[in-house]
Amino acid sequence: MFKLAHLSDPHLGPLAKFSLHELLGKRATGYVNWRRKRRHAHDMEVLALIVADIRAQQPDHIACTGDVAHIGLPNEFKTAVTFLDTLGPREMVSFVPGNHDAYAQSSLKPLASLLGPWCADDVGAAGYPWYRKRGNVALIGLNSGVPTLPLMATGRIGRDQIARAEVLLDRAKAEGLVRVVLIHHPPYLGGAKRGRELVDAEAFEAMLKRHGADLVLHGHNHTFSLAWRPGPEHDVPIVGVPSASIGPLGHGERATWHLFKIEGDADAPMISVEQRGFEPDGTVIMRQQIALRAKAV
């Protein structure tokens, strides 16, 4: 059995130091939003409890699907390096960016350079999609984080990433591996509200229909979700996880992470998910278990 932990949207705080020059453009509105809401909603003590619970379950690998930052400041990625290192050794932690990480054009270079060790493939090559083989699992990481206009949080994969992902999905299938795709935005039509959606979700769905996958994991919405989309042999489960840091002062679902237990191979994958979340009494408990069986097409 391969145990895969999934967390997303920790929105690390407190906000790193910055210059007034760095608040030009979209970051100005993002900073106001952080001051008014996000700094109270995202509780680092709660996140520490979530991380402790992840480590206690002794997963084989940990996947973080983005939004370690608030407004994509270079110093925020230094905070993210420290956080990702608390999860475990770098070879057992993977990362894909979210829209808050790619908040501005000036975010992209420090994002790539500082968080590169968690986004490289097995031979150390940078770029998306990346491919990591772990046990009986192939992890394929896509980048949907792109700079957008103020008040927009859309994502985009692009034709080139999709074309390369198709090759990797086929490679993993040929190697007999269970295929797990990581992405920040919900990669299906209707997965997020307008202005927050993956703009090429239809192209992602078409890719799944042609090449298949066994599991797709995402964050972004700060809510739990389970959707199914058709593949060539069986329907594909797409699972969204809430934020890992929403505390008592936040709205919506409290901090949560998911533990996936993956058995079998490409021909007969068996996957279940255990949802574990923060409670007001300071504990992290198991909320529910779901068996993800391949549905007949």
C-alpha positions as CSV (number, residue, x, y, z in Angstrom):
1,M,0.0,0.0,0.0
2,F,1.2,3.5,-0.9
3,K,0.0,6.3,1.4
4,L,-0.2,9.7,-0.2
5,A,-1.0,12.8,1.9
6,H,-2.6,15.8,0.2
7,L,-2.9,19.3,1.6
8,S,-3.5,22.6,-0.1
9,D,-3.9,26.4,0.3
10,P,-2.0,26.8,3.6
11,H,-1.6,30.6,2.9
12,L,1.4,30.9,5.1
13,G,1.7,33.8,7.6
14,P,2.5,36.2,8.9
15,L,2.9,38.1,5.6
16,A,6.6,38.4,4.8
17,K,8.4,41.8,4.7
18,F,7.9,43.8,1.6
19,S,8.6,47.3,0.1
20,L,5.9,49.7,-1.0
21,H,7.2,49.3,-4.5
22,E,6.2,45.6,-4.3
23,L,2.6,46.5,-3.6
24,L,2.0,48.1,-7.0
25,G,-0.8,46.7,-9.2
26,K,-2.7,43.7,-8.1
27,R,-0.8,43.2,-4.9
28,A,-2.3,46.4,-3.5
29,T,-5.8,44.9,-3.5
30,G,-4.5,41.6,-2.4
31,Y,-2.8,43.2,0.6
32,V,-6.1,44.9,1.6
33,N,-7.8,41.6,1.4
34,W,-5.2,40.0,3.6
35,R,-5.5,42.7,6.2
36,R,-9.2,42.5,6.3
37,K,-9.8,38.8,6.1
38,R,-7.1,36.3,5.3
39,R,-4.7,37.0,8.2
40,H,-7.5,36.2,10.6
41,A,-8.9,33.2,8.7
42,H,-5.6,31.3,8.1
43,D,-4.3,30.2,11.5
44,M,-0.7,29.0,11.7
45,E,-1.2,27.2,15.0
46,V,-4.0,25.2,13.3
47,L,-1.8,24.5,10.3
48,A,0.9,23.2,12.8
49,L,-1.7,20.7,14.2
50,I,-2.5,19.6,10.6
51,V,1.2,19.0,9.8
52,A,1.7,17.1,13.1
53,D,-1.3,14.8,12.2
54,I,0.1,14.3,8.7
55,R,3.5,13.2,10.1
56,A,1.8,11.0,12.7
57,Q,0.1,9.0,9.9
58,Q,3.5,8.3,8.3
59,P,2.6,8.8,4.6
60,D,5.0,7.6,1.9
61,H,4.7,10.9,0.1
62,I,3.1,14.4,0.6
63,A,1.6,16.5,-2.1
64,C,0.9,20.3,-1.7
65,T,-1.3,21.7,-4.5
66,G,-0.4,25.4,-4.1
67,D,-1.2,28.7,-2.5
68,V,1.6,28.7,0.0
69,A,1.6,32.5,-0.5
70,H,-0.9,35.3,-0.2
71,I,0.3,37.9,-2.8
72,G,3.3,36.2,-4.3
73,L,6.0,38.2,-2.6
74,P,9.6,36.9,-3.1
75,N,10.0,36.7,0.7
76,E,6.8,34.6,1.0
77,F,8.6,31.8,-0.9
78,K,11.4,31.8,1.7
79,T,8.7,31.2,4.3
80,A,7.4,28.4,2.0
81,V,10.8,26.7,1.9
82,T,10.8,26.5,5.6
83,F,7.3,25.2,5.7
84,L,7.8,22.5,3.0
85,D,10.9,21.3,4.8
86,T,8.8,20.7,8.0
87,L,6.7,18.2,6.0
88,G,9.5,15.8,5.4
89,P,12.6,15.1,3.3
90,R,12.5,16.9,0.0
91,E,12.3,13.7,-2.0
92,M,9.0,12.8,-0.3
93,V,7.3,16.1,-0.8
94,S,5.9,17.5,-4.1
95,F,4.4,20.9,-5.0
96,V,2.5,22.6,-7.8
97,P,1.8,26.4,-7.7
98,G,-1.5,28.1,-7.2
99,N,-2.9,31.5,-8.3
100,H,-1.7,33.2,-5.1
101,D,1.9,31.9,-5.8
102,A,1.8,33.2,-9.4
103,Y,0.1,36.4,-8.2
104,A,2.2,38.8,-10.3
105,Q,4.7,38.6,-13.1
106,S,7.5,39.4,-10.6
107,S,6.4,36.4,-8.5
108,L,7.4,33.8,-11.2
109,K,11.2,33.9,-11.0
110,P,11.5,33.6,-7.2
111,L,8.7,31.0,-7.2
112,A,10.6,28.8,-9.7
113,S,14.0,29.3,-8.1
114,L,13.1,28.9,-4.4
115,L,10.5,26.1,-4.7
116,G,12.2,24.3,-7.6
117,P,13.4,21.3,-5.5
118,W,9.7,20.3,-4.9
119,C,8.7,20.8,-8.6
120,A,11.5,19.0,-10.4
121,D,11.2,15.5,-12.0
122,D,13.1,12.4,-11.0
123,V,16.2,13.5,-12.9
124,G,16.2,17.0,-11.5
125,A,14.8,18.7,-14.6
126,A,12.6,21.8,-14.0
127,G,9.4,22.6,-15.8
128,Y,5.8,21.5,-16.1
129,P,4.4,18.9,-16.2
130,W,6.9,17.1,-14.0
131,Y,6.9,13.3,-13.5
132,R,7.8,11.5,-10.3
133,K,7.7,7.8,-9.7
134,R,7.1,6.7,-6.1
135,G,6.4,3.1,-5.4
136,N,3.5,1.9,-7.5
137,V,2.5,5.5,-8.2
138,A,3.3,8.0,-10.9
139,L,2.8,11.6,-9.8
140,I,2.3,14.1,-12.6
141,G,2.3,17.8,-11.6
142,L,0.7,20.5,-13.7
143,N,1.0,24.3,-13.2
144,S,-2.3,26.2,-13.5
145,G,-1.0,29.3,-11.7
146,V,-0.7,32.3,-14.0
147,P,-0.7,36.1,-13.2
148,T,-4.1,37.6,-13.7
149,L,-5.8,41.0,-13.4
150,P,-7.0,42.3,-10.0
151,L,-10.0,40.5,-8.5
152,M,-9.4,37.6,-10.8
153,A,-8.2,34.1,-9.7
154,T,-8.4,32.1,-12.9
155,G,-6.0,29.4,-13.9
156,R,-4.6,28.1,-17.2
157,I,-2.7,25.0,-18.2
158,G,-2.1,25.7,-21.9
159,R,-1.8,23.5,-25.0
160,D,1.9,22.7,-24.5
161,Q,1.4,21.4,-20.9
162,I,-1.5,19.3,-22.0
163,A,0.4,17.8,-24.9
164,R,3.3,16.9,-22.6
165,A,0.9,15.6,-19.9
166,E,-0.6,13.2,-22.4
167,V,2.8,11.7,-23.1
168,L,3.4,11.2,-19.4
169,L,0.0,9.7,-18.7
170,D,0.7,7.1,-21.5
171,R,4.2,6.5,-20.1
172,A,2.9,5.8,-16.6
173,K,0.2,3.5,-18.0
174,A,2.9,1.5,-20.0
175,E,5.0,1.3,-16.8
176,G,2.0,-0.2,-14.9
177,L,1.8,2.6,-12.5
178,V,-1.3,4.2,-10.8
179,R,-1.5,7.7,-12.3
180,V,-2.1,10.6,-9.9
181,V,-2.4,14.1,-11.4
182,L,-1.7,17.2,-9.2
183,I,-3.1,20.6,-10.0
184,H,-4.3,23.7,-8.1
185,H,-7.5,24.7,-9.9
186,P,-10.5,22.3,-10.1
187,P,-9.8,20.9,-13.6
188,Y,-13.3,20.4,-14.9
189,L,-16.2,22.5,-16.2
190,G,-18.2,23.9,-13.3
191,G,-15.4,23.2,-10.8
192,A,-15.2,26.9,-9.7
193,K,-17.1,30.1,-9.9
194,R,-16.6,32.4,-12.9
195,G,-13.5,34.5,-12.3
196,R,-11.9,31.6,-10.3
197,E,-12.2,28.8,-12.8
198,L,-9.6,26.9,-14.9
199,V,-10.2,28.6,-18.3
200,D,-9.1,25.5,-20.2
201,A,-10.9,23.0,-18.1
202,E,-12.7,21.6,-21.2
203,A,-9.3,20.8,-22.7
204,F,-8.3,19.0,-19.5
205,E,-11.4,16.9,-19.5
206,A,-10.8,16.0,-23.1
207,M,-7.3,14.9,-22.2
208,L,-8.7,12.6,-19.5
209,K,-11.2,11.2,-21.9
210,R,-8.5,10.3,-24.4
211,H,-5.7,9.1,-22.1
212,G,-7.2,8.5,-18.6
213,A,-5.9,8.8,-15.1
214,D,-6.6,7.1,-11.8
215,L,-6.9,10.1,-9.5
216,V,-6.7,13.9,-9.8
217,L,-6.1,16.1,-6.8
218,H,-6.6,19.9,-6.5
219,G,-7.2,22.7,-4.0
220,H,-8.3,26.3,-4.6
221,N,-11.9,26.3,-3.5
222,H,-11.2,25.7,0.2
223,T,-13.9,23.0,0.2
224,F,-14.1,19.3,-0.1
225,S,-15.4,18.1,-3.5
226,L,-15.6,14.8,-5.4
227,A,-16.3,14.8,-9.1
228,W,-16.1,12.1,-11.8
229,R,-15.1,12.6,-15.4
230,P,-14.9,10.0,-18.1
231,G,-11.7,8.3,-19.2
232,P,-11.2,5.7,-22.0
233,E,-11.5,2.7,-19.6
234,H,-13.2,4.1,-16.4
235,D,-14.3,7.3,-14.9
236,V,-11.7,9.4,-13.1
237,P,-12.2,10.7,-9.5
238,I,-11.2,14.3,-9.1
239,V,-10.9,15.2,-5.4
240,G,-10.6,18.7,-3.9
241,V,-9.3,19.4,-0.4
242,P,-10.2,22.3,1.8
243,S,-7.5,24.8,3.0
244,A,-5.0,23.3,5.5
245,S,-5.1,26.4,7.7
246,I,-8.6,27.7,8.2
247,G,-9.1,28.2,11.9
248,P,-11.8,29.3,14.3
249,L,-12.0,32.8,12.8
250,G,-12.3,31.6,9.2
251,H,-15.5,30.9,7.3
252,G,-16.5,27.6,5.7
253,E,-14.8,24.3,6.1
254,R,-12.2,24.1,8.9
255,A,-8.6,23.0,8.1
256,T,-8.5,19.6,6.5
257,W,-6.1,17.2,4.8
258,H,-6.6,13.9,2.9
259,L,-4.8,10.6,3.2
260,F,-5.1,8.4,0.1
261,K,-4.3,4.7,0.3
262,I,-3.4,3.4,-3.1
263,E,-3.0,-0.3,-3.9
264,G,-2.8,-2.3,-7.1
265,D,-1.4,-1.2,-10.5
266,A,-2.5,0.4,-13.7
267,D,-4.8,-2.4,-14.6
268,A,-6.5,-2.7,-11.2
269,P,-6.0,0.4,-9.0
270,M,-7.7,0.4,-5.6
271,I,-7.9,3.9,-4.0
272,S,-9.5,5.1,-0.8
273,V,-9.4,8.6,0.8
274,E,-9.5,9.4,4.5
275,Q,-10.6,12.9,5.4
276,R,-8.9,14.3,8.5
277,G,-9.7,17.7,9.9
278,F,-9.3,20.2,12.7
279,E,-11.9,20.5,15.4
280,P,-12.6,23.5,17.7
281,D,-11.3,21.6,20.7
282,G,-7.8,21.6,19.2
283,T,-7.8,18.0,17.9
284,V,-7.5,16.6,14.4
285,I,-9.9,13.8,13.7
286,M,-11.0,11.5,10.9
287,R,-14.2,12.8,9.5
288,Q,-15.0,10.2,6.8
289,Q,-13.6,7.5,4.6
290,I,-14.5,7.1,0.9
291,A,-13.7,4.1,-1.3
292,L,-12.9,5.4,-4.8
293,R,-13.8,2.6,-7.1
294,A,-13.5,2.8,-10.9
295,K,-16.9,3.3,-12.3
296,A,-17.9,1.4,-15.4
297,V,-18.1,3.6,-18.5
